Amino acid sequence: MLQDDPRTEVDPPPVSATESKVADYEEKINRVRMKVNVSTPSVLVLTQIHYPGWRASIDGRSAPVLQTDYAFTGTLVGTGSHEIEFRFMPATFIVGAAISLATVLAMILGWRASRRRGHRNVVH
């Protein structure tokens, strides 16, 4: 069951396991990659909890991320062989990284400024 409307005109027929293949499956922290070969348009379901921040790409192009089976992540896959990648990059991570970087830069600049002031006060 899809939570989101995939906006397709035609519902694809069910595909048997012999007609679809997943190869070169690779799972790392915040990333899942695989190659698939499907004989009909399909919905690929990744048994990963759906959460804002998941991004999908098919053959290097951005693809919609769907909420499938109430809790999982998925995407639409067209007929043929494709390389699919899911990446988890939530906005909160990006904002947090930017704040952390700004803090480190401010600390370095403050430290350098305090060292310069310290050298001016030294009597030779």
Biopython code that builds the backbone (N, CA, C, O; Angstrom):
import numpy as np
from Bio.PDB.StructureBuilder import StructureBuilder

atoms = [
    (1, "MET", "N", (0.838, -1.180, 0.000)),
    (1, "MET", "CA", (0.000, 0.000, 0.000)),
    (1, "MET", "C", (0.878, 1.237, 0.000)),
    (1, "MET", "O", (1.824, 1.325, 0.783)),
    (2, "LEU", "N", (0.579, 2.189, -0.865)),
    (2, "LEU", "CA", (1.325, 3.436, -0.941)),
    (2, "LEU", "C", (0.636, 4.502, -0.123)),
    (2, "LEU", "O", (-0.577, 4.685, -0.225)),
    (3, "GLN", "N", (1.401, 5.203, 0.687)),
    (3, "GLN", "CA", (0.874, 6.327, 1.443)),
    (3, "GLN", "C", (0.757, 7.539, 0.526)),
    (3, "GLN", "O", (-0.215, 8.290, 0.602)),
    (4, "ASP", "N", (1.755, 7.728, -0.346)),
    (4, "ASP", "CA", (1.780, 8.854, -1.263)),
    (4, "ASP", "C", (1.243, 8.411, -2.616)),
    (4, "ASP", "O", (1.379, 7.249, -2.998)),
    (5, "ASP", "N", (0.635, 9.343, -3.336)),
    (5, "ASP", "CA", (0.143, 9.063, -4.682)),
    (5, "ASP", "C", (1.308, 9.152, -5.657)),
    (5, "ASP", "O", (1.886, 10.227, -5.816)),
    (6, "PRO", "N", (1.675, 8.038, -6.324)),
    (6, "PRO", "CA", (2.816, 8.089, -7.239)),
    (6, "PRO", "C", (2.505, 8.802, -8.545)),
    (6, "PRO", "O", (3.401, 8.977, -9.371)),
    (7, "ARG", "N", (1.265, 9.217, -8.754)),
    (7, "ARG", "CA", (0.835, 9.960, -9.928)),
    (7, "ARG", "C", (1.114, 9.202, -11.229)),
    (7, "ARG", "O", (1.660, 9.761, -12.181)),
    (8, "THR", "N", (0.738, 7.949, -11.254)),
    (8, "THR", "CA", (0.866, 7.175, -12.482)),
    (8, "THR", "C", (-0.504, 7.024, -13.103)),
    (8, "THR", "O", (-1.506, 6.949, -12.393)),
    (9, "GLU", "N", (-0.555, 6.977, -14.413)),
    (9, "GLU", "CA", (-1.807, 6.842, -15.150)),
    (9, "GLU", "C", (-2.312, 5.398, -15.128)),
    (9, "GLU", "O", (-3.520, 5.161, -15.132)),
    (10, "VAL", "N", (-1.382, 4.427, -15.105)),
    (10, "VAL", "CA", (-1.741, 3.025, -15.206)),
    (10, "VAL", "C", (-1.151, 2.280, -14.022)),
    (10, "VAL", "O", (0.026, 2.438, -13.696)),
    (11, "ASP", "N", (-1.983, 1.464, -13.380)),
    (11, "ASP", "CA", (-1.459, 0.627, -12.307)),
    (11, "ASP", "C", (-0.689, -0.522, -12.931)),
    (11, "ASP", "O", (-1.237, -1.247, -13.761)),
    (12, "PRO", "N", (0.596, -0.708, -12.543)),
    (12, "PRO", "CA", (1.363, -1.789, -13.146)),
    (12, "PRO", "C", (0.859, -3.140, -12.658)),
    (12, "PRO", "O", (0.404, -3.263, -11.521)),
    (13, "PRO", "N", (0.939, -4.147, -13.510)),
    (13, "PRO", "CA", (0.528, -5.485, -13.086)),
    (13, "PRO", "C", (1.519, -6.046, -12.087)),
    (13, "PRO", "O", (2.671, -5.613, -12.051)),
    (14, "PRO", "N", (1.089, -7.011, -11.270)),
    (14, "PRO", "CA", (2.035, -7.603, -10.317)),
    (14, "PRO", "C", (3.167, -8.299, -11.064)),
    (14, "PRO", "O", (2.971, -8.859, -12.142)),
    (15, "VAL", "N", (4.342, -8.251, -10.472)),
    (15, "VAL", "CA", (5.521, -8.847, -11.078)),
    (15, "VAL", "C", (5.967, -10.010, -10.216)),
    (15, "VAL", "O", (6.092, -9.871, -8.999)),
    (16, "SER", "N", (6.205, -11.143, -10.828)),
    (16, "SER", "CA", (6.670, -12.297, -10.058)),
    (16, "SER", "C", (8.154, -12.158, -9.788)),
    (16, "SER", "O", (8.845, -11.385, -10.452)),
    (17, "ALA", "N", (8.641, -12.906, -8.816)),
    (17, "ALA", "CA", (10.045, -12.837, -8.427)),
    (17, "ALA", "C", (10.958, -13.233, -9.576)),
    (17, "ALA", "O", (12.102, -12.782, -9.623)),
    (18, "THR", "N", (10.496, -14.055, -10.496)),
    (18, "THR", "CA", (11.346, -14.481, -11.603)),
    (18, "THR", "C", (11.501, -13.389, -12.657)),
    (18, "THR", "O", (12.420, -13.451, -13.474)),
    (19, "GLU", "N", (10.616, -12.388, -12.654)),
    (19, "GLU", "CA", (10.681, -11.329, -13.652)),
    (19, "GLU", "C", (11.480, -10.117, -13.175)),
    (19, "GLU", "O", (11.827, -9.257, -13.985)),
    (20, "SER", "N", (11.771, -10.034, -11.913)),
    (20, "SER", "CA", (12.515, -8.913, -11.355)),
    (20, "SER", "C", (13.734, -9.443, -10.622)),
    (20, "SER", "O", (13.678, -10.466, -9.940)),
    (21, "LYS", "N", (14.840, -8.720, -10.780)),
    (21, "LYS", "CA", (16.068, -9.152, -10.121)),
    (21, "LYS", "C", (16.760, -7.963, -9.491)),
    (21, "LYS", "O", (16.778, -6.868, -10.053)),
    (22, "VAL", "N", (17.331, -8.191, -8.313)),
    (22, "VAL", "CA", (18.157, -7.201, -7.639)),
    (22, "VAL", "C", (19.559, -7.782, -7.580)),
    (22, "VAL", "O", (19.752, -8.928, -7.176)),
    (23, "ALA", "N", (20.536, -6.978, -7.988)),
    (23, "ALA", "CA", (21.934, -7.424, -7.971)),
    (23, "ALA", "C", (22.797, -6.320, -7.372)),
    (23, "ALA", "O", (22.383, -5.164, -7.287)),
    (24, "ASP", "N", (23.972, -6.687, -6.971)),
    (24, "ASP", "CA", (24.957, -5.728, -6.436)),
    (24, "ASP", "C", (24.363, -4.853, -5.329)),
    (24, "ASP", "O", (24.548, -3.636, -5.325)),
    (25, "TYR", "N", (23.658, -5.474, -4.406)),
    (25, "TYR", "CA", (23.057, -4.744, -3.287)),
    (25, "TYR", "C", (24.165, -4.335, -2.322)),
    (25, "TYR", "O", (24.971, -5.168, -1.907)),
    (26, "GLU", "N", (24.203, -3.054, -1.967)),
    (26, "GLU", "CA", (25.224, -2.537, -1.060)),
    (26, "GLU", "C", (24.547, -1.610, -0.051)),
    (26, "GLU", "O", (23.855, -0.665, -0.430)),
    (27, "GLU", "N", (24.748, -1.884, 1.211)),
    (27, "GLU", "CA", (24.140, -1.070, 2.273)),
    (27, "GLU", "C", (25.235, -0.534, 3.175)),
    (27, "GLU", "O", (26.048, -1.291, 3.706)),
    (28, "LYS", "N", (25.246, 0.785, 3.343)),
    (28, "LYS", "CA", (26.196, 1.459, 4.229)),
    (28, "LYS", "C", (25.405, 2.420, 5.108)),
    (28, "LYS", "O", (24.189, 2.553, 4.969)),
    (29, "ILE", "N", (26.105, 3.077, 6.001)),
    (29, "ILE", "CA", (25.442, 4.044, 6.873)),
    (29, "ILE", "C", (24.833, 5.140, 6.002)),
    (29, "ILE", "O", (25.532, 5.779, 5.216)),
    (30, "ASN", "N", (23.545, 5.348, 6.148)),
    (30, "ASN", "CA", (22.794, 6.400, 5.452)),
    (30, "ASN", "C", (22.750, 6.241, 3.930)),
    (30, "ASN", "O", (22.472, 7.210, 3.224)),
    (31, "ARG", "N", (23.023, 5.019, 3.405)),
    (31, "ARG", "CA", (22.995, 4.841, 1.958)),
    (31, "ARG", "C", (22.727, 3.385, 1.606)),
    (31, "ARG", "O", (23.256, 2.469, 2.236)),
    (32, "VAL", "N", (21.898, 3.192, 0.590)),
    (32, "VAL", "CA", (21.630, 1.852, 0.043)),
    (32, "VAL", "C", (21.711, 1.973, -1.472)),
    (32, "VAL", "O", (21.085, 2.850, -2.067)),
    (33, "ARG", "N", (22.489, 1.086, -2.095)),
    (33, "ARG", "CA", (22.631, 1.059, -3.552)),
    (33, "ARG", "C", (22.323, -0.325, -4.069)),
    (33, "ARG", "O", (22.589, -1.328, -3.405)),
    (34, "MET", "N", (21.752, -0.370, -5.272)),
    (34, "MET", "CA", (21.488, -1.665, -5.884)),
    (34, "MET", "C", (21.281, -1.490, -7.378)),
    (34, "MET", "O", (20.992, -0.395, -7.860)),
    (35, "LYS", "N", (21.433, -2.586, -8.096)),
    (35, "LYS", "CA", (21.085, -2.629, -9.505)),
    (35, "LYS", "C", (19.869, -3.530, -9.621)),
    (35, "LYS", "O", (19.818, -4.604, -9.021)),
    (36, "VAL", "N", (18.893, -3.083, -10.396)),
    (36, "VAL", "CA", (17.675, -3.876, -10.575)),
    (36, "VAL", "C", (17.396, -4.057, -12.057)),
    (36, "VAL", "O", (17.819, -3.258, -12.892)),
    (37, "ASN", "N", (16.682, -5.111, -12.358)),
    (37, "ASN", "CA", (16.198, -5.357, -13.706)),
    (37, "ASN", "C", (14.748, -5.793, -13.571)),
    (37, "ASN", "O", (14.458, -6.848, -13.005)),
    (38, "VAL", "N", (13.839, -4.974, -14.094)),
    (38, "VAL", "CA", (12.411, -5.282, -13.981)),
    (38, "VAL", "C", (11.782, -5.336, -15.365)),
    (38, "VAL", "O", (12.156, -4.581, -16.263)),
    (39, "SER", "N", (10.818, -6.241, -15.525)),
    (39, "SER", "CA", (10.187, -6.412, -16.837)),
    (39, "SER", "C", (8.956, -5.538, -17.010)),
    (39, "SER", "O", (8.477, -5.379, -18.133)),
    (40, "THR", "N", (8.429, -4.967, -15.933)),
    (40, "THR", "CA", (7.291, -4.051, -16.008)),
    (40, "THR", "C", (7.530, -2.920, -15.006)),
    (40, "THR", "O", (8.285, -3.103, -14.051)),
    (41, "PRO", "N", (6.902, -1.754, -15.202)),
    (41, "PRO", "CA", (7.027, -0.684, -14.207)),
    (41, "PRO", "C", (6.628, -1.221, -12.831)),
    (41, "PRO", "O", (5.626, -1.924, -12.697)),
    (42, "SER", "N", (7.411, -0.888, -11.826)),
    (42, "SER", "CA", (7.223, -1.465, -10.495)),
    (42, "SER", "C", (7.452, -0.428, -9.409)),
    (42, "SER", "O", (7.976, 0.658, -9.655)),
    (43, "VAL", "N", (7.051, -0.790, -8.216)),
    (43, "VAL", "CA", (7.387, -0.015, -7.022)),
    (43, "VAL", "C", (8.420, -0.814, -6.255)),
    (43, "VAL", "O", (8.153, -1.935, -5.822)),
    (44, "LEU", "N", (9.597, -0.240, -6.088)),
    (44, "LEU", "CA", (10.644, -0.878, -5.301)),
    (44, "LEU", "C", (10.432, -0.491, -3.849)),
    (44, "LEU", "O", (10.360, 0.695, -3.527)),
    (45, "VAL", "N", (10.330, -1.478, -2.970)),
    (45, "VAL", "CA", (10.120, -1.220, -1.542)),
    (45, "VAL", "C", (11.403, -1.570, -0.806)),
    (45, "VAL", "O", (11.888, -2.699, -0.867)),
    (46, "LEU", "N", (11.933, -0.593, -0.120)),
    (46, "LEU", "CA", (13.109, -0.770, 0.729)),
    (46, "LEU", "C", (12.598, -0.902, 2.154)),
    (46, "LEU", "O", (11.919, -0.005, 2.654)),
    (47, "THR", "N", (12.912, -1.996, 2.805)),
    (47, "THR", "CA", (12.383, -2.197, 4.160)),
    (47, "THR", "C", (13.184, -1.361, 5.160)),
    (47, "THR", "O", (13.770, -1.872, 6.115)),
    (48, "GLN", "N", (13.182, -0.099, 4.905)),
    (48, "GLN", "CA", (13.810, 0.924, 5.748)),
    (48, "GLN", "C", (12.688, 1.857, 6.171)),
    (48, "GLN", "O", (11.869, 2.253, 5.342)),
    (49, "ILE", "N", (12.637, 2.210, 7.431)),
    (49, "ILE", "CA", (11.572, 3.079, 7.924)),
    (49, "ILE", "C", (11.557, 4.391, 7.143)),
    (49, "ILE", "O", (12.585, 5.049, 6.984)),
    (50, "HIS", "N", (10.372, 4.754, 6.662)),
    (50, "HIS", "CA", (10.217, 6.019, 5.935)),
    (50, "HIS", "C", (10.352, 7.163, 6.929)),
    (50, "HIS", "O", (9.718, 7.169, 7.985)),
    (51, "TYR", "N", (11.186, 8.127, 6.572)),
    (51, "TYR", "CA", (11.412, 9.287, 7.424)),
    (51, "TYR", "C", (11.830, 10.432, 6.517)),
    (51, "TYR", "O", (12.565, 10.210, 5.555)),
    (52, "PRO", "N", (11.380, 11.656, 6.796)),
    (52, "PRO", "CA", (11.813, 12.780, 5.960)),
    (52, "PRO", "C", (13.343, 12.847, 5.928)),
    (52, "PRO", "O", (14.004, 12.707, 6.957)),
    (53, "GLY", "N", (13.872, 13.055, 4.777)),
    (53, "GLY", "CA", (15.324, 13.113, 4.628)),
    (53, "GLY", "C", (15.852, 12.044, 3.691)),
    (53, "GLY", "O", (16.995, 12.123, 3.242)),
    (54, "TRP", "N", (15.031, 11.040, 3.389)),
    (54, "TRP", "CA", (15.452, 10.037, 2.408)),
    (54, "TRP", "C", (15.372, 10.647, 1.026)),
    (54, "TRP", "O", (14.390, 11.309, 0.694)),
    (55, "ARG", "N", (16.399, 10.430, 0.215)),
    (55, "ARG", "CA", (16.451, 10.875, -1.172)),
    (55, "ARG", "C", (16.706, 9.643, -2.032)),
    (55, "ARG", "O", (17.449, 8.745, -1.636)),
    (56, "ALA", "N", (16.097, 9.605, -3.196)),
    (56, "ALA", "CA", (16.296, 8.477, -4.110)),
    (56, "ALA", "C", (16.795, 8.987, -5.446)),
    (56, "ALA", "O", (16.451, 10.087, -5.878)),
    (57, "SER", "N", (17.611, 8.171, -6.093)),
    (57, "SER", "CA", (18.016, 8.476, -7.459)),
    (57, "SER", "C", (18.007, 7.179, -8.260)),
    (57, "SER", "O", (18.355, 6.110, -7.760)),
    (58, "ILE", "N", (17.600, 7.310, -9.505)),
    (58, "ILE", "CA", (17.580, 6.187, -10.438)),
    (58, "ILE", "C", (18.447, 6.583, -11.615)),
    (58, "ILE", "O", (18.175, 7.567, -12.304)),
    (59, "ASP", "N", (19.489, 5.806, -11.835)),
    (59, "ASP", "CA", (20.446, 6.091, -12.912)),
    (59, "ASP", "C", (20.997, 7.514, -12.806)),
    (59, "ASP", "O", (21.195, 8.191, -13.815)),
    (60, "GLY", "N", (21.241, 7.956, -11.573)),
    (60, "GLY", "CA", (21.832, 9.272, -11.335)),
    (60, "GLY", "C", (20.866, 10.432, -11.343)),
    (60, "GLY", "O", (21.274, 11.565, -11.089)),
    (61, "ARG", "N", (19.592, 10.190, -11.628)),
    (61, "ARG", "CA", (18.593, 11.259, -11.647)),
    (61, "ARG", "C", (17.689, 11.149, -10.425)),
    (61, "ARG", "O", (17.326, 10.051, -10.001)),
    (62, "SER", "N", (17.337, 12.288, -9.873)),
    (62, "SER", "CA", (16.467, 12.329, -8.701)),
    (62, "SER", "C", (15.144, 11.625, -8.995)),
    (62, "SER", "O", (14.584, 11.751, -10.084)),
    (63, "ALA", "N", (14.658, 10.882, -8.000)),
    (63, "ALA", "CA", (13.398, 10.149, -8.136)),
    (63, "ALA", "C", (12.557, 10.394, -6.889)),
    (63, "ALA", "O", (13.103, 10.654, -5.817)),
    (64, "PRO", "N", (11.230, 10.315, -7.017)),
    (64, "PRO", "CA", (10.380, 10.527, -5.834)),
    (64, "PRO", "C", (10.546, 9.395, -4.826)),
    (64, "PRO", "O", (10.697, 8.229, -5.190)),
    (65, "VAL", "N", (10.514, 9.770, -3.560)),
    (65, "VAL", "CA", (10.537, 8.789, -2.473)),
    (65, "VAL", "C", (9.103, 8.613, -1.997)),
    (65, "VAL", "O", (8.429, 9.584, -1.655)),
    (66, "LEU", "N", (8.647, 7.377, -1.977)),
    (66, "LEU", "CA", (7.280, 7.067, -1.580)),
    (66, "LEU", "C", (7.260, 6.391, -0.219)),
    (66, "LEU", "O", (8.191, 5.670, 0.140)),
    (67, "GLN", "N", (6.195, 6.626, 0.534)),
    (67, "GLN", "CA", (5.963, 5.885, 1.777)),
    (67, "GLN", "C", (5.129, 4.666, 1.397)),
    (67, "GLN", "O", (3.994, 4.804, 0.940)),
    (68, "THR", "N", (5.688, 3.478, 1.585)),
    (68, "THR", "CA", (5.018, 2.242, 1.174)),
    (68, "THR", "C", (4.687, 1.386, 2.392)),
    (68, "THR", "O", (5.377, 1.449, 3.410)),
    (69, "ASP", "N", (3.647, 0.602, 2.285)),
    (69, "ASP", "CA", (3.238, -0.323, 3.351)),
    (69, "ASP", "C", (3.181, 0.356, 4.725)),
    (69, "ASP", "O", (3.578, -0.231, 5.732)),
    (70, "TYR", "N", (2.697, 1.559, 4.753)),
    (70, "TYR", "CA", (2.503, 2.375, 5.959)),
    (70, "TYR", "C", (3.796, 2.865, 6.601)),
    (70, "TYR", "O", (3.782, 3.905, 7.258)),
    (71, "ALA", "N", (4.913, 2.157, 6.437)),
    (71, "ALA", "CA", (6.094, 2.515, 7.212)),
    (71, "ALA", "C", (7.392, 2.495, 6.429)),
    (71, "ALA", "O", (8.398, 3.021, 6.905)),
    (72, "PHE", "N", (7.403, 1.905, 5.246)),
    (72, "PHE", "CA", (8.656, 1.707, 4.541)),
    (72, "PHE", "C", (8.888, 2.763, 3.469)),
    (72, "PHE", "O", (8.014, 3.581, 3.180)),
    (73, "THR", "N", (10.085, 2.727, 2.885)),
    (73, "THR", "CA", (10.510, 3.674, 1.866)),
    (73, "THR", "C", (10.512, 2.978, 0.518)),
    (73, "THR", "O", (10.885, 1.809, 0.426)),
    (74, "GLY", "N", (10.101, 3.680, -0.531)),
    (74, "GLY", "CA", (10.099, 3.078, -1.855)),
    (74, "GLY", "C", (10.215, 4.118, -2.945)),
    (74, "GLY", "O", (10.258, 5.320, -2.682)),
    (75, "THR", "N", (10.266, 3.637, -4.170)),
    (75, "THR", "CA", (10.294, 4.520, -5.326)),
    (75, "THR", "C", (9.766, 3.762, -6.542)),
    (75, "THR", "O", (9.755, 2.531, -6.563)),
    (76, "LEU", "N", (9.335, 4.503, -7.542)),
    (76, "LEU", "CA", (8.856, 3.901, -8.784)),
    (76, "LEU", "C", (10.047, 3.571, -9.673)),
    (76, "LEU", "O", (10.986, 4.360, -9.780)),
    (77, "VAL", "N", (10.006, 2.406, -10.308)),
    (77, "VAL", "CA", (11.079, 1.968, -11.192)),
    (77, "VAL", "C", (10.469, 1.592, -12.532)),
    (77, "VAL", "O", (9.534, 0.793, -12.588)),
    (78, "GLY", "N", (10.986, 2.158, -13.602)),
    (78, "GLY", "CA", (10.509, 1.830, -14.937)),
    (78, "GLY", "C", (11.113, 0.520, -15.436)),
    (78, "GLY", "O", (12.047, -0.017, -14.840)),
    (79, "THR", "N", (10.574, 0.027, -16.516)),
    (79, "THR", "CA", (11.042, -1.216, -17.126)),
    (79, "THR", "C", (12.516, -1.115, -17.501)),
    (79, "THR", "O", (12.982, -0.071, -17.957)),
    (80, "GLY", "N", (13.246, -2.216, -17.302)),
    (80, "GLY", "CA", (14.639, -2.280, -17.728)),
    (80, "GLY", "C", (15.607, -2.393, -16.564)),
    (80, "GLY", "O", (15.212, -2.659, -15.429)),
    (81, "SER", "N", (16.886, -2.186, -16.865)),
    (81, "SER", "CA", (17.954, -2.251, -15.863)),
    (81, "SER", "C", (18.253, -0.851, -15.362)),
    (81, "SER", "O", (18.357, 0.100, -16.137)),
    (82, "HIS", "N", (18.390, -0.744, -14.043)),
    (82, "HIS", "CA", (18.624, 0.567, -13.431)),
    (82, "HIS", "C", (19.549, 0.429, -12.231)),
    (82, "HIS", "O", (19.602, -0.613, -11.578)),
    (83, "GLU", "N", (20.279, 1.511, -11.958)),
    (83, "GLU", "CA", (21.043, 1.618, -10.726)),
    (83, "GLU", "C", (20.273, 2.566, -9.807)),
    (83, "GLU", "O", (19.999, 3.713, -10.162)),
    (84, "ILE", "N", (19.934, 2.069, -8.634)),
    (84, "ILE", "CA", (19.110, 2.836, -7.696)),
    (84, "ILE", "C", (19.913, 3.106, -6.439)),
    (84, "ILE", "O", (20.627, 2.241, -5.930)),
    (85, "GLU", "N", (19.777, 4.325, -5.955)),
    (85, "GLU", "CA", (20.463, 4.694, -4.717)),
    (85, "GLU", "C", (19.495, 5.454, -3.817)),
    (85, "GLU", "O", (18.805, 6.372, -4.258)),
    (86, "PHE", "N", (19.460, 5.060, -2.569)),
    (86, "PHE", "CA", (18.739, 5.788, -1.524)),
    (86, "PHE", "C", (19.786, 6.381, -0.596)),
    (86, "PHE", "O", (20.720, 5.691, -0.187)),
    (87, "ARG", "N", (19.636, 7.657, -0.260)),
    (87, "ARG", "CA", (20.537, 8.324, 0.689)),
    (87, "ARG", "C", (19.689, 8.998, 1.754)),
    (87, "ARG", "O", (18.629, 9.557, 1.471)),
    (88, "PHE", "N", (20.177, 8.933, 2.976)),
    (88, "PHE", "CA", (19.491, 9.602, 4.074)),
    (88, "PHE", "C", (20.278, 10.849, 4.439)),
    (88, "PHE", "O", (21.381, 10.766, 4.978)),
    (89, "MET", "N", (19.693, 12.019, 4.137)),
    (89, "MET", "CA", (20.331, 13.294, 4.420)),
    (89, "MET", "C", (19.254, 14.261, 4.907)),
    (89, "MET", "O", (18.774, 15.098, 4.143)),
    (90, "PRO", "N", (18.873, 14.143, 6.190)),
    (90, "PRO", "CA", (17.795, 15.010, 6.686)),
    (90, "PRO", "C", (18.247, 16.465, 6.797)),
    (90, "PRO", "O", (19.430, 16.744, 6.992)),
    (91, "ALA", "N", (17.308, 17.372, 6.674)),
    (91, "ALA", "CA", (17.599, 18.801, 6.771)),
    (91, "ALA", "C", (18.205, 19.144, 8.128)),
    (91, "ALA", "O", (19.044, 20.040, 8.217)),
    (92, "THR", "N", (17.796, 18.449, 9.179)),
    (92, "THR", "CA", (18.342, 18.731, 10.509)),
    (92, "THR", "C", (19.841, 18.466, 10.559)),
    (92, "THR", "O", (20.568, 19.167, 11.262)),
    (93, "PHE", "N", (20.313, 17.462, 9.821)),
    (93, "PHE", "CA", (21.750, 17.180, 9.777)),
    (93, "PHE", "C", (22.500, 18.320, 9.096)),
    (93, "PHE", "O", (23.554, 18.747, 9.569)),
    (94, "ILE", "N", (21.954, 18.811, 7.983)),
    (94, "ILE", "CA", (22.605, 19.892, 7.247)),
    (94, "ILE", "C", (22.654, 21.162, 8.091)),
    (94, "ILE", "O", (23.682, 21.836, 8.145)),
    (95, "VAL", "N", (21.548, 21.485, 8.745)),
    (95, "VAL", "CA", (21.516, 22.678, 9.610)),
    (95, "VAL", "C", (22.501, 22.518, 10.764)),
    (95, "VAL", "O", (23.237, 23.452, 11.081)),
    (96, "GLY", "N", (22.522, 21.362, 11.385)),
    (96, "GLY", "CA", (23.445, 21.112, 12.491)),
    (96, "GLY", "C", (24.900, 21.202, 12.061)),
    (96, "GLY", "O", (25.730, 21.753, 12.785)),
    (97, "ALA", "N", (25.214, 20.664, 10.889)),
    (97, "ALA", "CA", (26.588, 20.730, 10.380)),
    (97, "ALA", "C", (26.990, 22.176, 10.101)),
    (97, "ALA", "O", (28.122, 22.570, 10.386)),
    (98, "ALA", "N", (26.072, 22.971, 9.546)),
    (98, "ALA", "CA", (26.369, 24.378, 9.265)),
    (98, "ALA", "C", (26.606, 25.161, 10.556)),
    (98, "ALA", "O", (27.524, 25.979, 10.621)),
    (99, "ILE", "N", (25.792, 24.922, 11.578)),
    (99, "ILE", "CA", (25.975, 25.596, 12.862)),
    (99, "ILE", "C", (27.304, 25.186, 13.497)),
    (99, "ILE", "O", (28.020, 26.025, 14.042)),
    (100, "SER", "N", (27.628, 23.896, 13.426)),
    (100, "SER", "CA", (28.896, 23.422, 13.993)),
    (100, "SER", "C", (30.088, 24.048, 13.281)),
    (100, "SER", "O", (31.048, 24.461, 13.932)),
    (101, "LEU", "N", (30.040, 24.123, 11.963)),
    (101, "LEU", "CA", (31.125, 24.721, 11.191)),
    (101, "LEU", "C", (31.273, 26.200, 11.527)),
    (101, "LEU", "O", (32.389, 26.685, 11.708)),
    (102, "ALA", "N", (30.159, 26.918, 11.612)),
    (102, "ALA", "CA", (30.212, 28.338, 11.960)),
    (102, "ALA", "C", (30.798, 28.535, 13.359)),
    (102, "ALA", "O", (31.556, 29.479, 13.580)),
    (103, "THR", "N", (30.460, 27.666, 14.296)),
    (103, "THR", "CA", (30.992, 27.753, 15.656)),
    (103, "THR", "C", (32.498, 27.536, 15.679)),
    (103, "THR", "O", (33.227, 28.273, 16.342)),
    (104, "VAL", "N", (32.959, 26.525, 14.955)),
    (104, "VAL", "CA", (34.407, 26.250, 14.901)),
    (104, "VAL", "C", (35.145, 27.429, 14.274)),
    (104, "VAL", "O", (36.190, 27.838, 14.779)),
    (105, "LEU", "N", (34.618, 27.980, 13.182)),
    (105, "LEU", "CA", (35.256, 29.141, 12.552)),
    (105, "LEU", "C", (35.284, 30.341, 13.494)),
    (105, "LEU", "O", (36.294, 31.042, 13.561)),
    (106, "ALA", "N", (34.206, 30.590, 14.215)),
    (106, "ALA", "CA", (34.167, 31.702, 15.171)),
    (106, "ALA", "C", (35.192, 31.491, 16.287)),
    (106, "ALA", "O", (35.836, 32.445, 16.726)),
    (107, "MET", "N", (35.345, 30.256, 16.745)),
    (107, "MET", "CA", (36.327, 29.973, 17.792)),
    (107, "MET", "C", (37.750, 30.202, 17.282)),
    (107, "MET", "O", (38.582, 30.756, 18.002)),
    (108, "ILE", "N", (38.035, 29.787, 16.060)),
    (108, "ILE", "CA", (39.375, 29.986, 15.492)),
    (108, "ILE", "C", (39.656, 31.474, 15.321)),
    (108, "ILE", "O", (40.740, 31.943, 15.670)),
    (109, "LEU", "N", (38.694, 32.216, 14.789)),
    (109, "LEU", "CA", (38.884, 33.660, 14.618)),
    (109, "LEU", "C", (39.039, 34.361, 15.963)),
    (109, "LEU", "O", (39.863, 35.266, 16.093)),
    (110, "GLY", "N", (38.266, 33.961, 16.955)),
    (110, "GLY", "CA", (38.391, 34.546, 18.289)),
    (110, "GLY", "C", (39.735, 34.229, 18.915)),
    (110, "GLY", "O", (40.335, 35.089, 19.561)),
    (111, "TRP", "N", (40.212, 33.026, 18.737)),
    (111, "TRP", "CA", (41.513, 32.636, 19.284)),
    (111, "TRP", "C", (42.636, 33.439, 18.627)),
    (111, "TRP", "O", (43.552, 33.913, 19.299)),
    (112, "ARG", "N", (42.548, 33.586, 17.279)),
    (112, "ARG", "CA", (43.582, 34.360, 16.577)),
    (112, "ARG", "C", (43.551, 35.823, 17.004)),
    (112, "ARG", "O", (44.607, 36.434, 17.171)),
    (113, "ALA", "N", (42.370, 36.393, 17.183)),
    (113, "ALA", "CA", (42.256, 37.790, 17.613)),
    (113, "ALA", "C", (42.815, 37.972, 19.018)),
    (113, "ALA", "O", (43.474, 38.973, 19.300)),
    (114, "SER", "N", (42.556, 37.011, 19.898)),
    (114, "SER", "CA", (43.075, 37.133, 21.273)),
    (114, "SER", "C", (44.600, 36.995, 21.294)),
    (114, "SER", "O", (45.257, 37.629, 22.120)),
    (115, "ARG", "N", (45.162, 36.202, 20.425)),
    (115, "ARG", "CA", (46.633, 36.071, 20.350)),
    (115, "ARG", "C", (47.254, 37.367, 19.856)),
    (115, "ARG", "O", (48.302, 37.786, 20.349)),
    (116, "ARG", "N", (46.612, 38.002, 18.885)),
    (116, "ARG", "CA", (47.136, 39.275, 18.374)),
    (116, "ARG", "C", (47.101, 40.349, 19.453)),
    (116, "ARG", "O", (48.053, 41.114, 19.603)),
    (117, "ARG", "N", (46.020, 40.407, 20.193)),
    (117, "ARG", "CA", (45.921, 41.381, 21.286)),
    (117, "ARG", "C", (46.968, 41.097, 22.353)),
    (117, "ARG", "O", (47.537, 42.018, 22.938)),
    (118, "GLY", "N", (47.217, 39.831, 22.598)),
    (118, "GLY", "CA", (48.210, 39.452, 23.590)),
    (118, "GLY", "C", (49.608, 39.886, 23.198)),
    (118, "GLY", "O", (50.394, 40.252, 24.072)),
    (119, "HIS", "N", (49.951, 39.858, 21.919)),
    (119, "HIS", "CA", (51.264, 40.281, 21.439)),
    (119, "HIS", "C", (51.423, 41.791, 21.514)),
    (119, "HIS", "O", (52.542, 42.273, 21.687)),
    (120, "ARG", "N", (50.360, 42.542, 21.394)),
    (120, "ARG", "CA", (50.434, 43.997, 21.460)),
    (120, "ARG", "C", (50.722, 44.473, 22.882)),
    (120, "ARG", "O", (51.346, 45.517, 23.072)),
    (121, "ASN", "N", (50.279, 43.727, 23.863)),
    (121, "ASN", "CA", (50.448, 44.135, 25.258)),
    (121, "ASN", "C", (51.811, 43.763, 25.824)),
    (121, "ASN", "O", (52.139, 44.147, 26.947)),
    (122, "VAL", "N", (52.604, 43.024, 25.066)),
    (122, "VAL", "CA", (53.914, 42.599, 25.547)),
    (122, "VAL", "C", (54.909, 43.749, 25.393)),
    (122, "VAL", "O", (55.014, 44.348, 24.323)),
    (123, "VAL", "N", (55.642, 44.054, 26.475)),
    (123, "VAL", "CA", (56.657, 45.119, 26.465)),
    (123, "VAL", "C", (58.002, 44.465, 26.186)),
    (123, "VAL", "O", (58.368, 43.484, 26.833)),
    (124, "HIS", "N", (58.740, 45.013, 25.218)),
    (124, "HIS", "CA", (60.050, 44.445, 24.869)),
    (124, "HIS", "C", (61.147, 45.218, 25.492)),
    (124, "HIS", "O", (62.318, 44.885, 25.309)),
]
sb = StructureBuilder()
sb.init_structure("model")
sb.init_model(0)
sb.init_chain("A")
sb.init_seg("    ")
for serial, (resi, resn, name, xyz) in enumerate(atoms, 1):
    if name == "N":
        sb.init_residue(resn, " ", resi, " ")
    sb.init_atom(name, np.array(xyz, "f"), 0.0, 1.0, " ", f" {name:<3s}", serial, name[0])
structure = sb.get_structure()
